[in-house]
Amino acid sequence: MNHEQTMPAYGMWTLVLINSAIFIMFAFSFFRPSTKRDWRTFGSFSAFLIALFAEMYGFPLTVYLLSGWVLERFPGIDPLTHDFGHLWYTLLGFTGDPHWNPIHIASNLLVVAGFFVLATAWPVLLRAQKKGMLAREGPYAYVRHPQYLGFIIIMFGFLLQWPTLVTLVMFPILTTVYVRLARREERTVRAEFGTVWDEYAARTPRFIPRLRRPDKRAEQGGHRG
């Protein structure tokens, strides 16, 4: 460990607020919650980010709880440095700047990809809603719920970058919540669009896109997710 080895990197609550606000506002600009269901989705995602940054820059609960075990395996490591918070970096024996190790780079790509999905899905959904049609272009041509998928990708990216005990517990719970919200939403949309939705759902996966190129068909109605 040679990057900022002696500099404690916690207790910086201003950074917790700034980073949380930036990412939450950025996500809000793409998701635009309007219903109770939307706010529940967005609120749980925001809670995940706040919990993440609270440990990343505020109080390192996970580092505190695991420091004894890790120090037995890696004697000489200072658990109060920023490097130590990159647990995959420590546990897998990476050296050099942790911000340039493969896991950190992969996590950044996932976070960017997740926000890209959110950004590209929102205008498609908005156009479909204005026309009273089913959103089936752009990301909706690949999966039925690109916005929920975007949130899941972002959370997984951050979890890969900075795993904490709290977010490790939150991630599967929130993923389950999003899946249930998606299924509940589908029942509502099917009641509105009938066979049009059935045809769309039959060829478009819920969350995991197929490798084949999706069919290009006109939109027929609108739904969030």
CYANA upper distance limits for C-alpha pairs under 8 A (distance plus 0.5 A):
  1 MET  CA      5 GLN  CA      6.97
  1 MET  CA     77 ILE  CA      7.81
  1 MET  CA     83 ASP  CA      7.77
  1 MET  CA     95 THR  CA      6.68
  1 MET  CA     96 GLY  CA      7.28
  2 ASN  CA     95 THR  CA      8.17
  2 ASN  CA     96 GLY  CA      6.83
  2 ASN  CA     97 ASP  CA      8.09
  3 HIS  CA     83 ASP  CA      7.24
  3 HIS  CA     96 GLY  CA      7.04
  3 HIS  CA     97 ASP  CA      6.16
  3 HIS  CA     98 PRO  CA      8.22
  4 GLU  CA     81 THR  CA      7.30
  4 GLU  CA     82 HIS  CA      7.62
  4 GLU  CA     83 ASP  CA      7.75
  5 GLN  CA     78 ASP  CA      7.62
  5 GLN  CA     81 THR  CA      6.41
  5 GLN  CA     82 HIS  CA      8.38
  5 GLN  CA     83 ASP  CA      7.75
  6 THR  CA     78 ASP  CA      7.91
  6 THR  CA     81 THR  CA      6.89
  7 MET  CA     80 LEU  CA      8.06
  7 MET  CA     81 THR  CA      6.13
  7 MET  CA     82 HIS  CA      8.07
  8 PRO  CA     80 LEU  CA      5.51
  8 PRO  CA     81 THR  CA      5.20
  8 PRO  CA     82 HIS  CA      7.20
  9 ALA  CA     57 TYR  CA      6.92
  9 ALA  CA     80 LEU  CA      7.12
  9 ALA  CA     81 THR  CA      6.12
  9 ALA  CA     82 HIS  CA      5.66
 10 TYR  CA     56 MET  CA      7.83
 10 TYR  CA     57 TYR  CA      5.26
 10 TYR  CA     58 GLY  CA      5.45
 10 TYR  CA     59 PHE  CA      6.55
 10 TYR  CA     60 PRO  CA      7.54
 10 TYR  CA     80 LEU  CA      7.98
 10 TYR  CA     82 HIS  CA      8.41
 11 GLY  CA     57 TYR  CA      6.72
 11 GLY  CA     58 GLY  CA      4.89
 11 GLY  CA     59 PHE  CA      6.57
 12 MET  CA     16 VAL  CA      7.24
 12 MET  CA     57 TYR  CA      5.87
 12 MET  CA     58 GLY  CA      5.83
 13 TRP  CA     17 LEU  CA      6.82
 13 TRP  CA     54 ALA  CA      7.93
 13 TRP  CA     57 TYR  CA      7.09
 13 TRP  CA     58 GLY  CA      5.78
 14 THR  CA     18 ILE  CA      6.63
 15 LEU  CA     19 ASN  CA      6.35
 15 LEU  CA     57 TYR  CA      7.04
 16 VAL  CA     20 SER  CA      6.47
 16 VAL  CA     50 ILE  CA      7.86
 16 VAL  CA     53 PHE  CA      5.74
 16 VAL  CA     54 ALA  CA      6.13
 16 VAL  CA     56 MET  CA      8.31
 16 VAL  CA     57 TYR  CA      6.41
 16 VAL  CA     58 GLY  CA      7.00
 17 LEU  CA     21 ALA  CA      6.43
 18 ILE  CA     22 ILE  CA      6.61
 19 ASN  CA     23 PHE  CA      6.77
 19 ASN  CA     53 PHE  CA      7.55
 20 SER  CA     24 ILE  CA      6.43
 20 SER  CA     46 SER  CA      8.30
 20 SER  CA     49 LEU  CA      6.64
 20 SER  CA     50 ILE  CA      6.14
 20 SER  CA     53 PHE  CA      7.16
 21 ALA  CA     25 MET  CA      6.34
 22 ILE  CA     26 PHE  CA      6.50
 23 PHE  CA     27 ALA  CA      6.60
 23 PHE  CA     49 LEU  CA      8.30
 24 ILE  CA     28 PHE  CA      6.54
 24 ILE  CA     46 SER  CA      6.48
 24 ILE  CA     49 LEU  CA      8.15
 25 MET  CA     29 SER  CA      6.64
 26 PHE  CA     30 PHE  CA      7.43
 27 ALA  CA     31 PHE  CA      6.57
 27 ALA  CA    115 PHE  CA      7.70
 27 ALA  CA    118 LEU  CA      8.09
 28 PHE  CA     32 ARG  CA      5.91
 28 PHE  CA     33 PRO  CA      7.82
 28 PHE  CA     42 PHE  CA      8.19
 30 PHE  CA    118 LEU  CA      6.34
 30 PHE  CA    119 ALA  CA      5.79
 30 PHE  CA    122 TRP  CA      6.39
 31 PHE  CA     42 PHE  CA      8.42
 31 PHE  CA    118 LEU  CA      7.16
 31 PHE  CA    119 ALA  CA      8.42
 31 PHE  CA    122 TRP  CA      6.86
 31 PHE  CA    147 GLN  CA      7.78
 33 PRO  CA     38 ASP  CA      5.21
 33 PRO  CA     39 TRP  CA      5.96
 33 PRO  CA     42 PHE  CA      7.53
 34 SER  CA     38 ASP  CA      6.51
 34 SER  CA     39 TRP  CA      7.39
 35 THR  CA     39 TRP  CA      6.80
 36 LYS  CA     40 ARG  CA      6.60
 37 ARG  CA     41 THR  CA      6.77
 37 ARG  CA    181 LEU  CA      8.13
 38 ASP  CA     42 PHE  CA      6.62
 39 TRP  CA     43 GLY  CA      6.16
 40 ARG  CA     44 SER  CA      6.66
 41 THR  CA     45 PHE  CA      6.87
 41 THR  CA    178 TYR  CA      7.62
 42 PHE  CA     46 SER  CA      6.61
 43 GLY  CA     47 ALA  CA      6.68
 44 SER  CA     48 PHE  CA      6.85
 44 SER  CA    174 LEU  CA      7.52
 45 PHE  CA     49 LEU  CA      7.01
 45 PHE  CA    151 PHE  CA      7.53
 45 PHE  CA    155 MET  CA      8.38
 45 PHE  CA    174 LEU  CA      8.31
 46 SER  CA     50 ILE  CA      6.74
 47 ALA  CA     51 ALA  CA      6.61
 48 PHE  CA     52 LEU  CA      6.65
 48 PHE  CA    155 MET  CA      8.06
 48 PHE  CA    167 THR  CA      6.94
 48 PHE  CA    170 MET  CA      7.45
 48 PHE  CA    171 PHE  CA      8.40
 49 LEU  CA     53 PHE  CA      6.67
 49 LEU  CA    155 MET  CA      8.46
 50 ILE  CA     54 ALA  CA      6.38
 51 ALA  CA     55 GLU  CA      7.05
 51 ALA  CA    166 VAL  CA      7.57
 51 ALA  CA    167 THR  CA      7.39
 52 LEU  CA     56 MET  CA      6.66
 52 LEU  CA    158 PHE  CA      8.41
 52 LEU  CA    162 TRP  CA      8.12
 52 LEU  CA    164 THR  CA      7.69
 52 LEU  CA    166 VAL  CA      8.46
 52 LEU  CA    167 THR  CA      7.05
 53 PHE  CA     57 TYR  CA      6.38
 53 PHE  CA     58 GLY  CA      7.66
 54 ALA  CA     58 GLY  CA      5.18
 54 ALA  CA     59 PHE  CA      6.73
 54 ALA  CA     60 PRO  CA      8.19
 55 GLU  CA     59 PHE  CA      5.61
 55 GLU  CA     60 PRO  CA      5.05
 55 GLU  CA     61 LEU  CA      6.86
 55 GLU  CA     62 THR  CA      8.03
 55 GLU  CA    164 THR  CA      7.91
 56 MET  CA     60 PRO  CA      7.10
 56 MET  CA     85 GLY  CA      7.60
 56 MET  CA    162 TRP  CA      7.80
 60 PRO  CA     64 TYR  CA      6.55
 60 PRO  CA     85 GLY  CA      8.27
 61 LEU  CA     65 LEU  CA      6.72
 61 LEU  CA    164 THR  CA      8.43
 62 THR  CA     66 LEU  CA      6.54
 62 THR  CA    164 THR  CA      6.01
 62 THR  CA    165 LEU  CA      6.29
 63 VAL  CA     67 SER  CA      5.96
 63 VAL  CA     79 PRO  CA      7.23
 63 VAL  CA     84 PHE  CA      8.13
 63 VAL  CA     85 GLY  CA      6.99
 64 TYR  CA     68 GLY  CA      8.48
 64 TYR  CA     79 PRO  CA      8.32
 66 LEU  CA     70 VAL  CA      6.65
 67 SER  CA     71 LEU  CA      6.33
 67 SER  CA     79 PRO  CA      6.75
 68 GLY  CA     72 GLU  CA      6.87
 69 TRP  CA     73 ARG  CA      7.27
 70 VAL  CA     74 PHE  CA      6.38
 70 VAL  CA     75 PRO  CA      8.41
 71 LEU  CA     75 PRO  CA      5.37
 71 LEU  CA     76 GLY  CA      7.61
 71 LEU  CA     77 ILE  CA      7.01
 77 ILE  CA     84 PHE  CA      8.09
 78 ASP  CA     84 PHE  CA      7.61
 79 PRO  CA     84 PHE  CA      5.93
 79 PRO  CA     85 GLY  CA      8.09
 80 LEU  CA     84 PHE  CA      7.44
 81 THR  CA     85 GLY  CA      7.68
 82 HIS  CA     86 HIS  CA      7.69
 83 ASP  CA     89 TYR  CA      8.23
 83 ASP  CA     90 THR  CA      8.17
 83 ASP  CA     98 PRO  CA      7.02
 84 PHE  CA     89 TYR  CA      8.31
 84 PHE  CA     90 THR  CA      6.80
 85 GLY  CA    162 TRP  CA      7.33
 86 HIS  CA     90 THR  CA      7.01
 86 HIS  CA     98 PRO  CA      7.53
 86 HIS  CA    161 GLN  CA      7.37
 86 HIS  CA    162 TRP  CA      6.13
 86 HIS  CA    163 PRO  CA      8.14
 87 LEU  CA     91 LEU  CA      6.43
 87 LEU  CA    162 TRP  CA      7.43
 87 LEU  CA    163 PRO  CA      7.38
 88 TRP  CA     92 LEU  CA      6.22
 88 TRP  CA    103 ILE  CA      8.07
 88 TRP  CA    160 LEU  CA      8.47
 88 TRP  CA    161 GLN  CA      8.35
 89 TYR  CA     93 GLY  CA      6.66
 89 TYR  CA     94 PHE  CA      5.70
 89 TYR  CA     95 THR  CA      8.22
 89 TYR  CA     98 PRO  CA      6.73
 89 TYR  CA    101 ASN  CA      7.90
 89 TYR  CA    103 ILE  CA      8.27
 90 THR  CA     94 PHE  CA      6.90
 94 PHE  CA     98 PRO  CA      7.96
 94 PHE  CA    101 ASN  CA      7.59
 96 GLY  CA    100 TRP  CA      8.49
 97 ASP  CA    101 ASN  CA      7.62
 98 PRO  CA    104 HIS  CA      7.58
 99 HIS  CA    104 HIS  CA      6.21
 99 HIS  CA    105 ILE  CA      7.67
100 TRP  CA    104 HIS  CA      6.85
100 TRP  CA    105 ILE  CA      6.71
101 ASN  CA    105 ILE  CA      6.84
102 PRO  CA    106 ALA  CA      6.53
103 ILE  CA    107 SER  CA      6.60
103 ILE  CA    160 LEU  CA      7.52
103 ILE  CA    161 GLN  CA      7.28
104 HIS  CA    108 ASN  CA      6.77
104 HIS  CA    160 LEU  CA      7.91
104 HIS  CA    161 GLN  CA      5.79
105 ILE  CA    109 LEU  CA      6.83
106 ALA  CA    110 LEU  CA      6.77
106 ALA  CA    157 GLY  CA      8.10
107 SER  CA    111 VAL  CA      6.75
107 SER  CA    156 PHE  CA      8.34
107 SER  CA    157 GLY  CA      4.83
107 SER  CA    158 PHE  CA      6.77
107 SER  CA    159 LEU  CA      8.50
107 SER  CA    160 LEU  CA      6.22
107 SER  CA    161 GLN  CA      5.90
108 ASN  CA    112 VAL  CA      6.69
108 ASN  CA    157 GLY  CA      7.08
108 ASN  CA    158 PHE  CA      8.30
108 ASN  CA    161 GLN  CA      8.18
109 LEU  CA    113 ALA  CA      6.49
109 LEU  CA    157 GLY  CA      8.17
110 LEU  CA    114 GLY  CA      6.54
110 LEU  CA    153 ILE  CA      6.69
110 LEU  CA    154 ILE  CA      6.77
110 LEU  CA    156 PHE  CA      8.10
110 LEU  CA    157 GLY  CA      5.47
111 VAL  CA    115 PHE  CA      6.84
111 VAL  CA    153 ILE  CA      7.11
111 VAL  CA    154 ILE  CA      4.96
111 VAL  CA    155 MET  CA      8.06
111 VAL  CA    156 PHE  CA      8.47
111 VAL  CA    157 GLY  CA      5.66
111 VAL  CA    158 PHE  CA      7.36
112 VAL  CA    116 PHE  CA      6.57
112 VAL  CA    154 ILE  CA      8.08
113 ALA  CA    117 VAL  CA      6.73
113 ALA  CA    150 GLY  CA      8.17
113 ALA  CA    153 ILE  CA      7.96
113 ALA  CA    154 ILE  CA      8.14
114 GLY  CA    118 LEU  CA      6.93
114 GLY  CA    149 LEU  CA      8.07
114 GLY  CA    150 GLY  CA      4.77
114 GLY  CA    151 PHE  CA      6.92
114 GLY  CA    152 ILE  CA      8.13
114 GLY  CA    153 ILE  CA      5.58
114 GLY  CA    154 ILE  CA      5.43
115 PHE  CA    119 ALA  CA      6.53
115 PHE  CA    150 GLY  CA      6.81
115 PHE  CA    151 PHE  CA      8.35
115 PHE  CA    154 ILE  CA      7.48
116 PHE  CA    120 THR  CA      6.59
116 PHE  CA    150 GLY  CA      8.29
117 VAL  CA    121 ALA  CA      6.44
117 VAL  CA    139 PRO  CA      7.44
117 VAL  CA    146 PRO  CA      6.96
117 VAL  CA    147 GLN  CA      7.29
117 VAL  CA    149 LEU  CA      8.39
117 VAL  CA    150 GLY  CA      5.89
118 LEU  CA    122 TRP  CA      6.72
118 LEU  CA    146 PRO  CA      7.53
118 LEU  CA    147 GLN  CA      5.78
118 LEU  CA    150 GLY  CA      6.04
118 LEU  CA    151 PHE  CA      8.26
119 ALA  CA    123 PRO  CA      7.99
120 THR  CA    124 VAL  CA      7.51
120 THR  CA    138 GLY  CA      7.56
120 THR  CA    139 PRO  CA      7.41
121 ALA  CA    125 LEU  CA      6.72
121 ALA  CA    138 GLY  CA      7.31
121 ALA  CA    139 PRO  CA      6.26
121 ALA  CA    140 TYR  CA      7.57
121 ALA  CA    146 PRO  CA      6.92
121 ALA  CA    147 GLN  CA      6.98
122 TRP  CA    126 LEU  CA      6.59
122 TRP  CA    147 GLN  CA      8.22
123 PRO  CA    127 ARG  CA      6.63
124 VAL  CA    128 ALA  CA      6.76
124 VAL  CA    135 ALA  CA      6.87
124 VAL  CA    137 GLU  CA      7.16
124 VAL  CA    138 GLY  CA      7.25
124 VAL  CA    140 TYR  CA      8.50
125 LEU  CA    129 GLN  CA      6.61
125 LEU  CA    135 ALA  CA      5.96
125 LEU  CA    222 GLY  CA      7.01
125 LEU  CA    223 HIS  CA      7.50
125 LEU  CA    224 ARG  CA      7.44
126 LEU  CA    130 LYS  CA      6.76
127 ARG  CA    131 LYS  CA      6.88
128 ALA  CA    132 GLY  CA      6.44
128 ALA  CA    133 MET  CA      5.34
128 ALA  CA    134 LEU  CA      6.37
128 ALA  CA    135 ALA  CA      5.73
128 ALA  CA    219 GLU  CA      7.35
128 ALA  CA    220 GLN  CA      8.29
128 ALA  CA    221 GLY  CA      6.58
128 ALA  CA    222 GLY  CA      5.61
129 GLN  CA    133 MET  CA      6.58
129 GLN  CA    134 LEU  CA      8.06
129 GLN  CA    135 ALA  CA      8.27
129 GLN  CA    221 GLY  CA      7.27
129 GLN  CA    222 GLY  CA      5.22
129 GLN  CA    223 HIS  CA      7.65
131 LYS  CA    221 GLY  CA      7.79
132 GLY  CA    220 GLN  CA      7.74
132 GLY  CA    221 GLY  CA      5.31
132 GLY  CA    222 GLY  CA      6.40
133 MET  CA    219 GLU  CA      5.89
133 MET  CA    220 GLN  CA      4.33
133 MET  CA    221 GLY  CA      2.70
133 MET  CA    222 GLY  CA      5.27
134 LEU  CA    197 TRP  CA      8.29
134 LEU  CA    219 GLU  CA      5.36
134 LEU  CA    220 GLN  CA      4.58
134 LEU  CA    221 GLY  CA      3.23
134 LEU  CA    222 GLY  CA      4.44
134 LEU  CA    223 HIS  CA      7.12
135 ALA  CA    140 TYR  CA      6.65
135 ALA  CA    219 GLU  CA      6.04
135 ALA  CA    220 GLN  CA      7.57
135 ALA  CA    221 GLY  CA      6.67
135 ALA  CA    222 GLY  CA      5.69
135 ALA  CA    223 HIS  CA      7.28
136 ARG  CA    140 TYR  CA      5.17
136 ARG  CA    141 ALA  CA      5.45
136 ARG  CA    200 TYR  CA      8.30
136 ARG  CA    217 ARG  CA      7.79
136 ARG  CA    218 ALA  CA      7.67
136 ARG  CA    219 GLU  CA      5.89
136 ARG  CA    220 GLN  CA      8.36
137 GLU  CA    141 ALA  CA      5.41
137 GLU  CA    216 LYS  CA      7.81
137 GLU  CA    217 ARG  CA      8.28
137 GLU  CA    218 ALA  CA      8.31
137 GLU  CA    219 GLU  CA      7.61
138 GLY  CA    142 TYR  CA      8.06
139 PRO  CA    143 VAL  CA      6.89
139 PRO  CA    146 PRO  CA      6.52
140 TYR  CA    144 ARG  CA      5.97
140 TYR  CA    145 HIS  CA      7.45
140 TYR  CA    146 PRO  CA      6.86
141 ALA  CA    204 THR  CA      7.33
141 ALA  CA    214 PRO  CA      6.38
141 ALA  CA    215 ASP  CA      7.81
141 ALA  CA    216 LYS  CA      7.93
142 TYR  CA    204 THR  CA      6.59
142 TYR  CA    205 PRO  CA      7.48
142 TYR  CA    209 PRO  CA      5.78
142 TYR  CA    210 ARG  CA      7.65
142 TYR  CA    214 PRO  CA      6.70
143 VAL  CA    204 THR  CA      6.10
143 VAL  CA    205 PRO  CA      5.57
143 VAL  CA    206 ARG  CA      5.77
143 VAL  CA    207 PHE  CA      5.87
143 VAL  CA    208 ILE  CA      7.12
143 VAL  CA    209 PRO  CA      6.11
144 ARG  CA    201 ALA  CA      7.73
144 ARG  CA    204 THR  CA      6.74
144 ARG  CA    205 PRO  CA      6.68
144 ARG  CA    206 ARG  CA      5.26
144 ARG  CA    207 PHE  CA      7.11
144 ARG  CA    225 GLY  CA      7.88
145 HIS  CA    149 LEU  CA      6.76
145 HIS  CA    182 ALA  CA      7.45
145 HIS  CA    206 ARG  CA      6.56
145 HIS  CA    207 PHE  CA      6.71
145 HIS  CA    224 ARG  CA      8.08
145 HIS  CA    225 GLY  CA      4.96
146 PRO  CA    150 GLY  CA      6.42
146 PRO  CA    207 PHE  CA      7.60
146 PRO  CA    225 GLY  CA      6.77
147 GLN  CA    151 PHE  CA      6.97
147 GLN  CA    224 ARG  CA      8.37
147 GLN  CA    225 GLY  CA      5.54
148 TYR  CA    152 ILE  CA      6.89
148 TYR  CA    178 TYR  CA      6.79
148 TYR  CA    182 ALA  CA      8.33
148 TYR  CA    225 GLY  CA      6.07
149 LEU  CA    153 ILE  CA      6.66
149 LEU  CA    207 PHE  CA      6.69
150 GLY  CA    154 ILE  CA      6.72
151 PHE  CA    155 MET  CA      6.70
152 ILE  CA    156 PHE  CA      6.61
152 ILE  CA    175 THR  CA      7.01
153 ILE  CA    157 GLY  CA      6.57
154 ILE  CA    158 PHE  CA      6.82
155 MET  CA    159 LEU  CA      6.54
155 MET  CA    171 PHE  CA      7.55
156 PHE  CA    160 LEU  CA      6.56
156 PHE  CA    171 PHE  CA      8.03
157 GLY  CA    161 GLN  CA      6.78
158 PHE  CA    162 TRP  CA      6.46
158 PHE  CA    163 PRO  CA      7.98
159 LEU  CA    163 PRO  CA      5.21
159 LEU  CA    164 THR  CA      7.89
159 LEU  CA    167 THR  CA      7.43
159 LEU  CA    168 LEU  CA      7.70
163 PRO  CA    167 THR  CA      7.38
163 PRO  CA    168 LEU  CA      7.20
164 THR  CA    168 LEU  CA      6.43
165 LEU  CA    169 VAL  CA      6.84
166 VAL  CA    170 MET  CA      6.67
167 THR  CA    171 PHE  CA      6.28
168 LEU  CA    172 PRO  CA      7.92
169 VAL  CA    173 ILE  CA      7.34
170 MET  CA    174 LEU  CA      6.44
171 PHE  CA    175 THR  CA      6.54
172 PRO  CA    176 THR  CA      6.59
173 ILE  CA    177 VAL  CA      6.77
174 LEU  CA    178 TYR  CA      6.67
175 THR  CA    179 VAL  CA      6.75
176 THR  CA    180 ARG  CA      6.73
177 VAL  CA    181 LEU  CA      6.62
178 TYR  CA    182 ALA  CA      6.54
179 VAL  CA    183 ARG  CA      6.83
180 ARG  CA    184 ARG  CA      6.65
181 LEU  CA    185 GLU  CA      6.49
182 ALA  CA    186 GLU  CA      6.64
182 ALA  CA    225 GLY  CA      7.12
183 ARG  CA    187 ARG  CA      7.04
184 ARG  CA    188 THR  CA      7.20
185 GLU  CA    189 VAL  CA      6.72
185 GLU  CA    223 HIS  CA      8.41
185 GLU  CA    224 ARG  CA      8.32
185 GLU  CA    225 GLY  CA      8.40
186 GLU  CA    190 ARG  CA      6.44
187 ARG  CA    191 ALA  CA      6.77
188 THR  CA    192 GLU  CA      7.11
189 VAL  CA    193 PHE  CA      6.62
189 VAL  CA    194 GLY  CA      8.40
189 VAL  CA    197 TRP  CA      7.74
189 VAL  CA    222 GLY  CA      8.48
189 VAL  CA    223 HIS  CA      7.06
190 ARG  CA    194 GLY  CA      5.44
190 ARG  CA    195 THR  CA      8.18
190 ARG  CA    197 TRP  CA      6.10
190 ARG  CA    198 ASP  CA      7.66
193 PHE  CA    197 TRP  CA      6.11
193 PHE  CA    221 GLY  CA      7.52
194 GLY  CA    198 ASP  CA      6.96
195 THR  CA    199 GLU  CA      6.58
196 VAL  CA    200 TYR  CA      6.84
196 VAL  CA    220 GLN  CA      7.50
197 TRP  CA    201 ALA  CA      6.41
198 ASP  CA    202 ALA  CA      6.47
199 GLU  CA    203 ARG  CA      7.25
200 TYR  CA    204 THR  CA      6.50
201 ALA  CA    205 PRO  CA      7.37
201 ALA  CA    206 ARG  CA      8.20
204 THR  CA    209 PRO  CA      8.13
204 THR  CA    214 PRO  CA      8.34
205 PRO  CA    209 PRO  CA      6.40
205 PRO  CA    210 ARG  CA      7.76
